[in-house]
């Protein structure tokens, strides 16, 4: 579809030039006033890939297989509970614990959202109104930038983290707040980053900022790249919205049964044992299945169902939140296609801005900066939400991720490379589930304070 759009654009421009011939001066002016193809993200109306694939009966059968597996998980849990307890246990203790203190989460999120709604817009509006006619433009720019950084550091950076750590929120509640924290910071940065050059390029007394309604729409839109307008669908299919939200709920219960049946029994017993290499290896390979299932559920629930539901309610036309990452024969392509929403933000505001500041001299360094930012943010989210610093994700990103990005690059073609990519991806998920789960139980069964007391007592004796 992208290639057809580019071809039609080139044909359209060539047709216009033949009908209305331009002078060299006009062509030069047109090149400088209109961005070249690929200079900025182009939003077009298109459906998500899975929506198109599910119209094929052979592909939809895979979806039915996952539903059948969920039904078996439910029956298995009910049977085990009936045998062990003599009754059906339907209390969902894990879900109740994971989403604990939810009213506090809602209040904190509202404060975060309202501050993001007001502060960046007001700062941009005041700066845009003063900058064009002021004799102290640099001073106003530094002042507005400092206030914005102070807001992002305190209101969006420190306060949500303080609420999470101070109140000891459980994992799911932590993930809601911390992921929203990261999302709002990225949204605010995109809004400022896209509008500041526009103010700088306008003549005095003509500097304008977007309408407030456009900024509100952007905060809810399933994209991290700001535009004044996006392609919109003509109507809202409320049945489609209900289906997507019900699928998110189904994925939530799916993950619950995976942890109850495949993870908790294994890690609760192994975490009480001393370290053993054989047990560790077996633990990694036993964690591959739940790790892969959690990977699929996270992708389907968030990148497909959740984003499509909000896109439908907002009539947001561009539904390319991901590409066919499952067909990747290289990790470089996998990183680009797994999460297109975040990849676009990293590409335009980290990679390309770094190249612009260095005058396109250090492409390898720009890629390293992208990997570092991604690794730090991932590790920050996991450390805050789990309550301990255990940099497994950071090491996988910065060590293996960087190596595989250059070794398994876009020149690798053929089915064998797709098999290698899947094998390494499965193994990585097993390592993540195994190590983080073991550390989670170790923090609870063998806390640091108890270890210190034992060591002190041993020295005293």
N, C-alpha and C positions, 0 to 999 in steps of 0.2 A: 504493500500500500504506500509506504514511504517513497519507494522508487517511482511509482506511478505519479505521485504528487509532484516530485521533483521534475519528472519528464513533462508533465502537463504545464508546470510553471515555465520551464525552458521553452516549450513550444509556444506558450502564450506570449512570452517576451519576444521571441523571434518573429511571431506573427505581427505583433504591434510594430516592431522596428521596420518590417517590410512595408506595412501599410502607411506608417507615419515615420519616414526616415528622420533620424536625429543627427544633429551636428556633433562634432567631436567635443565641443564645449558642453553641450547638453548631456552627452553620454558620461562625461567625467563628473558632472554635477549629480547625475542620477546614481552613479556608483558610490559617491560619498554620502548622499542623503538616504539611500535605501540600504539596509544591511544585506550583505551577501548571504546566500543560502548556507544555513548551518551556523550563522553568527548568534542566533538566539533560538530558543526552543519554539517550535511551531505547534500550536494546538489545533487539532482538527477533530471532527466528529468521527469516532470509531468505537467499536464495541471491545469488551475484554475478550481475550483469546479463548478462555474457557467457556464463555457463553456461546461462542461460535462452535467450539469443539463438541459441546454437550448436545448440539443438535444432531450429531452423528450417533446413531444407536450403538455402534461398536465402542465409541469412546465413553458414552454415558454408562455402559456396563461397568466400567472401572469405578465410577461413582457409586453404583449399586453394590459393588463388592465391598466398598468401605462401609456402607450402611449395614450390610449383612454382618460385617465384623463387629460393628458397634452393638448390634443385637446380641451377638454371641458373648461379648463382654458383659452386657447387662444380665443375661441369663446365667453366665458363669458366676458373677458376683452374688446374684440372688440365691443360687444353689448352694454356694459355699456358706453364705450367711445362714441359710436354713439348716444346713447340716451342723454348723458350729454352734449356733444360738438357739436352734429349734424354732425360729421365727424369721420373718422377713424383716431385715434391717434397712430402712429407707431414710436414714437420717442425713446422709451426705455431709458428714462431719468435716471432711477435707475442704469442700467448697465453702462451708460456713466459716471455717478458720481462715481460708485464703482471702476471702473478701470481708474480713472483719473491719470494724470501725468505719463502715462505708459512709455514714453521715459526715464524718470529719473529712473524708476524701472529697465529697461533693462540695463542702464549704471551701476547702482549700483550692479546688479546681476553679470555682467561681471567682475567687479572689485573683488567681493567676490569669484567668481569661479576661476579666474586666480591666485589669491593669495593662494587659497586652492590647486590649481594645482602645484604651485611652492614651497611654503614655507615648508610644511611638508615633501615633497619628498627630497628637498635639505638638510634639517636638518638631516633627517634619513641617507641620503647617506654620509654626512660629518661625522656624529657620528659613523656610521658603519665602515668607513674607518680608523678612528683614534683609536677607542676604543680597538680593539684586541691587538694592539702593544704598546699602551700608558702605561706609568708608573703612570699616573694620571687619571685613569679610572673614579673614582668618580667625579672628577672635571669636566671632559668632559660631563659626564652624567647629572650633575646638570646644567651645562651651556646650553646644548641642551634642556633639559626639561624646563628650565626657558624661553628660547627664544620661545619655542613652546607655553607655557602658555601665554606669553606676546602677541604673535601673535593672539591666539584664543581670548584673552581678549579684545584686541584693534581692530584688523582688522575684525574679525568675530563677536565679541561681541558688541563692542561700536559703531563702525562706521555705520553699517546698522540701528541700533536703533536710532542713532543721525540723520541720513538722514530721517527716517520715522517721527520722532517727530519734527524736524526742519522745514520740508516742509509740515507738516500736510497732509500726504498722506491719501486718502480715504481707507475704509476697505479692499476691494479686493486687491488693490495694496500693502497694508500693509501685508496682509496674504501671498502674494507671496514672499516678501522679508524676513519676519520673519520665515516662514516655511523653506525657503531655507537656512537661517542662521542656524537654528537648524539642518537641514539635513547635511549641510557641516561640522558642528562641530562634529556630530556623525560619519560621514565618516572619517574625519581626525583622530579621536580617534581610530576607528577600525583599520585603516591602521597602525598607530604607535603601537597599542596594539598587533597586530598579528605579527609584524615583529621584535620588540625589543627582545622577547624571542628567536627568531631564531638566531639573531646576538649573543646573550649571550651564546647560546649553541654551537656555532661553534668554531673551533680551530683558533688560530691566523693566519692571512693572508688568511683566507678562508671565511671571513664574506662578504656576498653579500646581496644586496637589490633587490627587484623586478625590472623588466624592467619598464621604464617610460610608455610604452604603456599599461602595465597591470594596472598601477595606474589610467591612463586616463579611461580605460574601467570600472574600479570599481566606479569612480565618477559618471558615467552615468548609471551603472547597477542598477536595482530595488532591491537592497539589501543593508543592513547596515553592513554586515559581510564580511570582506575582505578575499579573496582567490586569489592565483596566477592564478588559472584557475577555470572556472565554466563549467558545462555541457552545450553544445551548440547544438542547432537545426541545421539541414543541410541547411535550406534556409529561406528566409524572405517572408512572405505572405503579400504583400503590400495592398491587398484588406482588409485583417484583420486589418492592421494598420489604414487604412482610416475609417473603420467601428468604431473602438474604439474611434478615435478622434472625429468623428461625434457624437457618443454617449456622449462624454464629453461635446460637445457644446450643445447637446440637454438637458443634465442635468443642464447646466448653465441657459438656458432659462426657464427650469422647475422651478428652484429655484427663478428666477425673478418673474414668475407669482404667485408663492406661497406667496412671500412677498407682491406683489402688491394687491392680492385678499384677503389674509387671515391675514396678519400681520399689514401692514401699516394702513388700515382703523381703526382697533381695537385699536392699541397703540397710534395713533395720537390723538384720542379722550380721551382715559382713562388717558393719561399722563397729561392732563390739569386739572384733578380732584384731590381733596384732597384724602388722603389715606383712604380707606374703606375696611374692612375685607371681606365683601361680594363681592365687586368688584374684590379684589385680588384673591379670590378663583375661581370666575368665569373666571378671566383672565387666571389662570393656566390651568384650564380644557379646555378652548377655544384654548389654545396654544399647546395642545397635538397633534392635527392633523398636523399642520404645522411643529412642532418639529420632529415628527416621519418621515414625508416626507423628511425633510432636512437631517435627519440621514440616511435614505435609499439612498438619492441622493449622499451624501458625500461618503458613502461606495461604491456605484456602480461606481461613476465617477472617484474616485481616486484609491481605492484599486483594483478595477477590470479593468476599461477601461484604465486609465492613465498608470498604472504599466504594464499592459499587452501590451499596444502599444509600450512602450519603450523596454520591454523584447523581443517583436517580432523583432523590428528594430535591436537589439543587438544580436539576436539569443540566448538569455538567456533561458536556458532550464527549470529551476526550477520556476514554476509559482504558487507555494503555498504561495500567499500573504495573505491569510486568510483561515480559515477552516469553518466548518458548525456551526458558532456561533449562528445561529437562532435556533438550536436544543439544546442549552445549558439548563441544568437544575440547574446550579449553576453559580453564578457570577465569581467564580474562573475559571471555564472553559470558560466563556464569555471573561474574560480579556486575556486568552491565545490564543483564536481563532479569536477574532475580527480583530486584526492587527498583523499578525505573523511577519511582517518585523520589527516593533518597539519592539515587545515582545522579539524577539531573541536578539536584542541589549541589552535590559534591563536585560535579563536573563544571558547572557554571560559576560557582562562588568560591571554590577552593582551587581546583586544577587550573581553570582558565585565568582566574584572577592572579594566581601565582605566576603563571607564564607571562601575563601582562606586566606584572611588577618587575620581572627579571628579563623582559624583552625577549621571551621565548628561547632562552639560552639553556635552561636546565629542566628538560622534560622528565628525566628520571627522578630528579629531586621533587618535581611537582607530583609525580605519582607516589613517591614516598610520603609526602605530606598528606595526600589523600588517605593512604593506608593508615598513617599515624592518627589522623583525626578520627577515622572510623573506628580504629582499635581502641582509642582512649574513651570514646563515647560509649561503645559497647561494654567495655570493662567498668566504666563508671556506673552504668545502669545496673549491671549485675551485682556490683559490689554494694551499692546502696540498697537494692531490693532484697538481696540475700543476707545482708548484715555482716559480711566479711569480705576481705580483700584476698582473692585467690586468682591471680592473673592467668588463668588457663586460656580464656578467650583472647586476651591480649597477645599471648605468645603464639597462638594459632594464627592470628591475623598477621602479626609482624614477622614471624619466622616462616611458617609453612605457607601462609597466604602470599607473601611476597615472592617466595621461591616458585610456587606453582603458577603465579601470575606470569613469570618470565619463562619458565620451562614449558608449561602447558599453555602456549600462547595461541593466537589466532591462526598460525600456520599449521597447527595440528588438525588434520581432517580425518574422517573415517570413523567407522563404528567402534574400533578398538579404543580410541581416545575418549569416546563417550562412556565406555565401560570403565576406563581408568578413572574418569572424573567422578562417576557414581560411586565407585569403590572407595575412593579417598573421602568423598563426602559422607558416606555411611560410616566409615571409620572415625572421622572427626566428630560426628554426632554421638557415637558411642563413647568417645573419650570425654566429651563435654558432660553428658548425662552421668557417667560413672564418677568422674572426679568431683563435680559440683555436688552430687548427691552424697558422696562419702563425706565431703567436708561439712555439708549441712548437718548430718547426723553427728559428726565428730564435735561440732560446736555445741551440740545439745547434750550429748552423753559424756563428753569430756571437755567441759569449758576450761578456758585458760585460767580462771581464778582458782578452780579446784586443783589444777596441775601445779600452780605456784604454791598453794598451801601444802600439798604433798611434798614438794621439793624442800620447802622450808622446814617442815616437820622432820624429814629425813636427815637434813643437815644437823638439826638440833639434837636428834637422837645419836 
